[in-house]
């Protein structure tokens, strides 16, 4: 599963980890990605989305129908 939210588009952030001796090593900050299944009443079926914690809050606020419409408007397959 890739670290990419289908709702908000969040992806990993990249940067450096700095030790006490100031040696820098690469690191990445992954978003909190979850697999969630939602019931789509208009189509009478379930869909599984990979969403971040913020994406779950967006779905709770706007509703699954509106969020799926935005995803499809971007051209992504649901």
Phi, psi and omega in degrees: 000126180283152180275071183217127180273129180285340183268306185265343181080012180295137179232171178297148173260146182241150179187205182237145171262129184248119181278178179298325179278003178074019173284134184253132176232153181289146175209169178220145178255109180274140174288160181281087185267132178232150170265121181234141176253129180237147175272126178259097187298326183295330180256352179064035179216169177259148174232145178251125180242148169261111187231152174276172179298323177291326177295323177296318178295323178295318178296319178297324183282311188268336183098148185293325182297315181293320182292318179295323177297320178294320179297316180291328178294329177286345179099004177280149179269135179243000000 
